[in-house]
Amino acid sequence: MATIDPEAVAIGQAVRGAIAQAGLTQAEAADRAGMALKTFSGRVNGLFPFTWPELVRIANVTGVTCSELATTANRIANRHAPELASA
């Protein structure tokens, strides 16, 4: 069984929130960020981490900064540490 990285889950949740706040679907955000939907979905779901260039493109697409994504992910990780660790 694969181990899921709690930090990847947290950043995925932060990205999901930024997408929703921007009024986009995952498919629209993936397309605008130049990513295949399957890859994008796997990253949003925390199956594997985003790369730095992907996060920069997502920040641009959603109108948030990379710093805001990181801060949100940190809050999520701190608030849900036990759940994320067992994800």
Helices and strands as residue ranges (DSSP letters): H 6-21, H 26-32, H 37-44, H 52-62, H 66-79, H 81-85
